[in-house]
Amino acid sequence: MAQTALDDQGVLDLGKNCQLCNQIDFLPFHCEFCDNIYCAQHSSVDVHHCKRPERKFTAGPLQGPSATSFFPDPKKRQEALNDLFQKVALRLAKAIAKQEETKIMPLAKLKKFLQIQKKSCEKSSKTSISKKTRLLKPPSPLVELAALKKVAKGAANVQAADRIYVWSLYINLNEEDLDQISEDDKVGIWLLRNWSLGRSLDSIANQMKIMNYNNSTLHTSKRLSLFRVVNNEPTLLDLTKKNLGSFTNGDTLYLVKG
């Protein structure tokens, strides 16, 4: 009998009595608002008339963007645009000025060097005449080209038929020291006809063992420029163009630093 009573008591502990109808429910529902137990039939807060606290809604300020942010003030927007345009124009003007500076500085240096060389030649010519030195007839272009080919150097993979032979002179000193450079310092170099002038500049610098920072800096004092003198006037060569048509055999190219 004692064992049977315990078994019955264990069965009774499996469920809970509904607070409303007092029926046993083996899956009772516990209401978190009123802290009572209900059967499945009375589990809804509306069915067992739960006295849950009412939610209070307060009209606080919205956390999202205001409506005015989607419709900005036209006047302020125009002022902002004008300010932006002024900044862009100023940057563009500085960039153009910097670009012109990179052309003017090496050009001015080369012009000064050529003036020094011209004065030196005129002085030498006067001295020769005063001493009644017999003037020699200038060699023919073919003889000069043959002499150039004998001393020229360049990339070994450039076939002889595809070469252009030029003289190259490096102008690297400050303007105050340009008189230390002579036309006699020029070096004979061959280049590939189909190279761009930029590729030719790289090859000239390489053959003359000159450090070339053109691909790593925009600083004018460290960059190299390539010039050719046409009708006694130095002309900056566009490094994006091809060699063919820009110069020919026997021409002198001036590699100017700074």
C-alpha positions as CSV (number, residue, x, y, z in Angstrom):
1,M,0.0,0.0,0.0
2,A,2.8,2.4,0.9
3,Q,4.5,1.8,-2.5
4,T,1.2,2.5,-4.4
5,A,0.6,5.7,-2.5
6,L,4.1,7.0,-3.5
7,D,3.5,6.0,-7.1
8,D,0.2,8.0,-7.1
9,Q,1.8,11.0,-5.5
10,G,4.5,10.9,-8.2
11,V,1.9,11.0,-10.9
12,L,0.1,13.9,-9.3
13,D,3.4,15.9,-9.3
14,L,3.7,15.7,-13.1
15,G,1.2,18.5,-13.8
16,K,0.0,21.8,-12.4
17,N,-3.4,23.1,-11.6
18,C,-4.8,26.0,-13.7
19,Q,-5.4,29.1,-11.6
20,L,-8.6,29.8,-13.4
21,C,-10.3,26.4,-13.9
22,N,-8.2,24.3,-11.5
23,Q,-7.7,21.6,-14.1
24,I,-4.4,19.7,-14.2
25,D,-2.3,20.5,-17.2
26,F,0.8,18.5,-17.9
27,L,2.3,21.3,-19.9
28,P,1.3,24.3,-17.8
29,F,1.8,27.9,-18.8
30,H,3.4,30.3,-16.4
31,C,2.4,33.9,-16.9
32,E,5.3,36.3,-16.3
33,F,3.0,39.3,-15.7
34,C,0.7,37.9,-13.0
35,D,3.0,35.1,-11.9
36,N,0.2,32.5,-12.0
37,I,-0.1,29.0,-13.6
38,Y,-2.6,28.4,-16.4
39,C,-3.6,25.5,-18.7
40,A,-3.3,25.7,-22.4
41,Q,-6.9,26.9,-22.7
42,H,-6.3,29.9,-20.4
43,S,-2.7,30.7,-21.3
44,S,-3.6,33.8,-23.3
45,V,-3.3,37.0,-21.2
46,D,-6.6,38.2,-22.7
47,V,-8.4,34.9,-21.8
48,H,-7.3,34.8,-18.1
49,H,-7.8,38.6,-17.8
50,C,-4.2,39.2,-16.8
51,K,-3.5,42.4,-14.9
52,R,-0.3,43.1,-16.8
53,P,1.3,46.6,-16.5
54,E,0.3,48.9,-19.3
55,R,3.1,49.9,-21.7
56,K,3.7,53.6,-21.7
57,F,4.8,55.2,-24.9
58,T,6.5,58.6,-24.8
59,A,6.9,60.8,-27.8
60,G,10.7,61.3,-27.6
61,P,12.9,62.8,-30.2
62,L,13.6,60.7,-33.3
63,Q,17.2,59.3,-33.5
64,G,17.2,59.1,-37.3
65,P,18.0,61.9,-39.8
66,S,15.7,64.8,-39.9
67,A,13.5,65.5,-43.0
68,T,15.5,68.7,-43.7
69,S,18.6,66.7,-44.2
70,F,17.0,65.2,-47.3
71,F,16.2,68.6,-48.7
72,P,19.3,70.8,-48.1
73,D,19.2,74.6,-48.3
74,P,19.9,75.5,-51.9
75,K,21.8,78.6,-50.8
76,K,24.1,76.7,-48.5
77,R,24.5,73.9,-51.1
78,Q,25.6,76.5,-53.7
79,E,28.0,78.1,-51.2
80,A,29.5,74.7,-50.5
81,L,29.9,74.0,-54.3
82,N,31.6,77.4,-54.8
83,D,34.0,76.6,-52.0
84,L,34.8,73.2,-53.5
85,F,35.3,74.7,-57.0
86,Q,37.7,77.3,-55.6
87,K,39.8,74.6,-53.9
88,V,39.9,72.5,-57.1
89,A,40.9,75.5,-59.2
90,L,43.6,76.4,-56.7
91,R,45.0,72.8,-56.8
92,L,44.8,72.8,-60.6
93,A,46.7,76.1,-60.8
94,K,49.4,74.8,-58.5
95,A,49.7,71.6,-60.5
96,I,50.0,73.6,-63.8
97,A,52.6,75.9,-62.2
98,K,54.6,72.9,-61.0
99,Q,54.4,71.3,-64.4
100,E,55.6,74.5,-66.1
101,E,58.4,74.8,-63.5
102,T,59.7,71.4,-64.5
103,K,60.0,72.7,-68.1
104,I,61.4,76.1,-67.4
105,M,64.1,75.2,-64.9
106,P,66.0,72.7,-67.1
107,L,65.3,74.8,-70.2
108,A,66.9,77.9,-68.5
109,K,69.9,75.9,-67.4
110,L,70.4,74.5,-71.0
111,K,70.0,78.0,-72.5
112,K,72.6,79.4,-70.1
113,F,75.0,76.5,-71.0
114,L,74.6,77.2,-74.7
115,Q,75.3,80.9,-74.2
116,I,78.5,80.0,-72.4
117,Q,79.6,77.7,-75.1
118,K,78.8,80.3,-77.8
119,K,80.9,82.9,-76.1
120,S,83.7,80.4,-75.6
121,C,83.6,79.6,-79.3
122,E,83.6,83.2,-80.3
123,K,86.6,83.9,-78.1
124,S,88.5,80.9,-79.4
125,S,87.7,82.0,-83.0
126,K,89.0,85.5,-82.5
127,T,92.2,84.1,-81.0
128,S,92.8,81.8,-83.9
129,I,92.3,84.6,-86.5
130,S,94.6,86.9,-84.6
131,K,97.3,84.3,-84.8
132,K,96.6,83.8,-88.5
133,T,95.8,80.2,-88.0
134,R,94.7,78.4,-91.1
135,L,91.0,77.6,-90.9
136,L,90.2,73.9,-91.4
137,K,87.3,72.9,-93.6
138,P,84.6,71.2,-91.5
139,P,84.3,67.5,-92.0
140,S,81.4,66.1,-94.1
141,P,78.3,64.7,-92.3
142,L,79.2,61.2,-93.5
143,V,82.7,61.4,-92.0
144,E,81.3,62.7,-88.7
145,L,78.7,59.9,-88.7
146,A,81.4,57.3,-89.3
147,A,83.4,58.7,-86.4
148,L,80.3,58.6,-84.2
149,K,79.6,55.0,-85.0
150,K,83.2,54.0,-84.0
151,V,82.8,55.4,-80.4
152,A,79.1,54.9,-79.9
153,K,77.7,52.4,-77.4
154,G,74.2,51.2,-76.5
155,A,72.0,48.2,-75.8
156,A,73.5,45.0,-77.3
157,N,70.1,43.7,-78.4
158,V,69.5,46.6,-80.8
159,Q,70.3,45.4,-84.4
160,A,72.7,47.6,-86.4
161,A,70.1,48.2,-89.1
162,D,67.6,49.6,-86.5
163,R,69.9,52.0,-84.7
164,I,70.0,55.8,-84.6
165,Y,73.4,57.2,-83.6
166,V,73.4,60.4,-81.6
167,W,75.7,62.4,-79.4
168,S,74.6,62.9,-75.8
169,L,75.8,65.6,-73.4
170,Y,74.9,65.5,-69.7
171,I,74.1,68.9,-68.1
172,N,74.1,68.3,-64.4
173,L,75.8,71.2,-62.6
174,N,74.4,74.3,-61.0
175,E,74.1,77.3,-63.2
176,E,77.1,78.9,-61.6
177,D,79.3,75.9,-62.6
178,L,78.0,75.3,-66.2
179,D,81.3,76.7,-67.6
180,Q,82.9,73.5,-66.4
181,I,81.0,71.4,-68.9
182,S,82.3,71.2,-72.5
183,E,80.8,70.0,-75.8
184,D,83.9,67.7,-75.8
185,D,82.3,65.7,-72.9
186,K,79.5,64.4,-75.1
187,V,79.2,60.6,-75.5
188,G,78.2,58.6,-78.6
189,I,75.2,56.4,-78.1
190,W,72.9,54.3,-80.4
191,L,69.2,54.0,-79.8
192,L,66.4,51.9,-81.3
193,R,64.4,53.7,-84.0
194,N,61.0,52.5,-82.6
195,W,61.7,53.3,-79.0
196,S,59.8,56.1,-77.3
197,L,61.8,59.1,-76.2
198,G,61.2,58.1,-72.6
199,R,62.7,54.7,-73.2
200,S,65.6,56.4,-75.0
201,L,66.2,58.7,-72.0
202,D,66.4,55.6,-69.8
203,S,68.9,54.0,-72.1
204,I,71.1,57.1,-72.4
205,A,71.1,57.5,-68.6
206,N,72.0,53.8,-68.3
207,Q,74.9,54.0,-70.8
208,M,76.3,57.2,-69.2
209,K,75.9,55.6,-65.7
210,I,73.6,58.4,-64.6
211,M,71.1,57.9,-61.8
212,N,67.6,58.1,-63.2
213,Y,64.8,58.9,-60.7
214,N,62.1,59.9,-63.2
215,N,59.9,56.9,-62.3
216,S,60.1,57.5,-58.6
217,T,60.0,61.2,-58.0
218,L,58.3,64.4,-59.1
219,H,60.9,66.6,-57.5
220,T,62.3,68.8,-60.3
221,S,65.8,68.9,-59.1
222,K,66.2,65.1,-59.4
223,R,64.4,64.5,-62.7
224,L,66.0,64.2,-66.1
225,S,64.8,66.0,-69.3
226,L,65.8,65.4,-72.9
227,F,66.4,68.4,-75.3
228,R,67.5,68.9,-78.9
229,V,68.7,72.1,-80.3
230,V,66.9,73.2,-83.5
231,N,68.0,76.4,-85.3
232,N,70.0,77.4,-82.2
233,E,66.9,77.0,-80.0
234,P,66.7,74.2,-77.4
235,T,63.5,72.2,-77.7
236,L,62.1,69.9,-74.9
237,L,61.4,66.5,-76.3
238,D,58.0,64.9,-75.5
239,L,59.0,61.6,-73.9
240,T,55.8,59.9,-75.0
241,K,56.7,60.2,-78.7
242,K,58.8,57.9,-80.9
243,N,62.5,58.4,-81.7
244,L,61.8,58.2,-85.5
245,G,61.0,61.8,-86.6
246,S,62.2,63.4,-83.4
247,F,65.9,63.3,-84.3
248,T,68.2,61.7,-86.8
249,N,71.7,60.3,-87.0
250,G,74.4,62.7,-85.8
251,D,72.1,64.9,-83.7
252,T,73.2,66.0,-80.2
253,L,70.7,65.3,-77.4
254,Y,71.1,67.1,-74.1
255,L,70.3,65.2,-71.0
256,V,69.5,67.9,-68.4
257,K,69.1,67.3,-64.7
258,G,67.0,69.7,-62.5
